[in-house]
Amino acid sequence: MAKMGRPKSEKPKSNKVSVRFDEEEYERLKQFAVRNHKTLTEAVREGVGLLLSSEDMEDE
């Protein structure tokens, strides 16, 4: 019988980060996500990616 279920990810996301926002920050993040057709998680990941890439640029 063939295996059933979701295929395994090549890069599983097993690390979890918790962040607390005040109401204004949270609303701004939600508005950004809606305007850009992203989930809150995608928006946060994109922001972290931008921070890390700008840091990499400074190191060069």
C-alpha positions in Angstrom: 0.0 0.0 0.0 1.3 3.5 -0.9 2.2 6.0 1.8 -0.6 8.5 2.6 -0.5 12.0 4.0 1.4 15.2 3.4 4.9 14.8 1.8 7.8 15.6 4.0 9.3 19.2 3.6 12.9 19.6 2.5 13.3 22.4 5.0 10.8 21.8 7.9 10.0 24.8 10.1 10.5 23.3 13.5 11.7 26.4 15.4 9.1 28.7 16.9 9.3 32.4 17.8 6.7 34.3 19.8 6.4 38.0 19.5 4.1 40.4 21.3 2.8 43.6 19.6 0.8 46.5 21.0 -2.5 47.2 19.4 -1.1 49.8 17.0 1.8 47.6 15.8 -0.5 44.7 15.3 -3.0 46.7 13.3 -0.3 48.1 11.1 1.1 44.6 10.5 -2.4 43.3 9.6 -3.0 46.2 7.2 0.3 45.5 5.5 -0.5 41.8 5.2 -3.9 42.5 3.7 -2.6 45.2 1.2 0.1 42.8 0.1 -2.0 39.6 0.0 0.1 37.9 2.6 -0.5 36.1 5.9 0.8 37.6 9.1 3.5 34.9 9.1 4.6 35.7 5.6 4.8 39.4 6.4 6.9 38.8 9.5 9.2 36.4 7.7 9.6 39.0 4.9 10.5 41.7 7.4 13.1 39.5 9.2 14.5 38.6 5.8 14.9 42.3 4.9 16.6 43.0 8.3 19.1 40.1 7.8 19.9 41.0 4.2 20.5 44.6 5.1 22.9 43.4 7.9 24.7 41.2 5.3 25.1 44.2 3.0 26.6 46.3 5.9 29.2 43.5 6.5 30.5 43.6 2.9 
